[in-house]
Amino acid sequence: MPYYIKLIFVADNRDKVTLLKSLDFIKSLLKTKTFKDLGVKLREAVIPGCDFQFDSPEYWECNLRHTAHSYFHSVGTTRMGPSNDPKSVVDSNLKVLGIDRLRVIDASIMPNVPAANTDAPTLMIAEKGADIIKNLWLNHY
């Protein structure tokens, strides 16, 4: 994953604070009897450009900037909705609002993250998009 994409995960200071707080929680788990008995410890990751003392706030902030990413299926960056919604990018025919002959046919049109895996809805979007384009060509040409 390119570095510039990872930066979005810590672009808002609130995200950084939340992620660093989660690290404090993990550190608290390391102090429990169970984790001690298992010998669980933080492992230092050597990250070029993060030449700070291990386990210092500077080290973790730098580590976060270089390693933070999502394991979830991203959706909603090109959300579908009515043209009067300022957050909408595509309409129900998957056409980009205000741009002729351009469609978006992928998971990015989902306005909200589904409660399940995004594979099936993405396939449905692709099938619907294919049908729209096929019907356009069959009826237009």
N, C-alpha and C positions, 0 to 999 in steps of 0.2 A: 504494500500500500504506500503510495507516495507520501512524503513527509507533509506536503501542504494539506492533504486531506485530513491527516491526523490532528492538525492544529485546530480544526473546528471543534474538537471535543473539549478543548480547554480555552476556547476563545472567550467565553463568558466566565468571569471570575467565580460565579456561583457554582459552576460545574467543577472547577478546580477545587474549590473548598469542599464540595460534596465528596469528590473522589479521594481527597486527602483525609477526610474524616473516616471514610470507609477503610483506609489503611490503618488508622488508629484502632478501629474495631478489630481488624485482623491481628494487630499487635497485641491487643488485649486477650485474644484467644490463645496466643502463644504462651501466655502466662498461666494458663489453666493446667491442672494436674495431667489431664489426658494428653494434651499436646506435649507437655514436658516429658511424660513417660514415653511418648512416641519419638521424641527427639526432633520434633518439628521446629525448624528455624527459617528465618528469612534468608533467601539466597541473594547474594549481591550479583547484579547483572552489570557487566561492563558495557557501557554505552558510550560510543565516541561522542565527545562534546559534553559529557556529564562527569567532569573531573572533580567531583565534590566528594567529601567524606561520606562513606556509606552510612545510610540511615539518618542523615541530616535532612532538615527540611528542604535545603537546596537540591540535594540528591534526588529526593522523591519528586519534587516539582519538575526537575529536568527529566527524570525517568518518565513521568506522566506525559510530558510534552512529546517524547519520542516513542512511547509505546501504547498510548491510549487509542483504542478503536472499538468499534461495536461488533459484537458477535451476532447481532440481530439483523433481520432483513429490513433494510431501510425502505421506507415508503413515504409518499406525501410531498416530495420535493417539486412535483409538477402536478399538484392536485387538480382533480376534476371537480367541477361545480358550475353553478350558474354564472353568466357573464357579469351580473351585478355584484358578485362577491369578489372583493379585491384580492382575496387569497387564491382564487381560481386561476388556473393556467390553461386548462383544456375543458372543452364542453363535453356533453354526453356522447358525441360522435368522435371523441378523442382528437378533435381539431384544436390546435393551439389558438387561443383567442387573439384576434387581431392580425394573424399571419395566414395568408392563403397557402394552401397545399402543403401544410405541415401538420403532422399528427405525432402524438406520443403514445406508444403502445407498450407499456411496461408497468412494473409495480409502482413507479413513481407517481402514477395518477391517483392512487388510493388516498383519499383525504385523511383517513385514520388508519393506524396500525391494527390489523385484525388480531383477534384473540388467539389465533392459531398460526400455523406455518403459512407463509405467503405463497407457497408453490401453487396450490390449486387456484386461488384467486388470480394469480399472475397468468396461469394457463388460460383461464376464462377470459381475461382481458385480451390476451393474444388471439384467441379464437374469435372474439367479438370484433377486434380490430381487423383481422383477416376477412371476416364476413363483410364488414363495412366497405373495405377497399375492393373486394371481389364484386360486390353488388354495384358499387360506383362504376367500375370498369365495364361490367356486363350491361348496365343500363345506359351508360354514357357513350360507349364506342360501338 
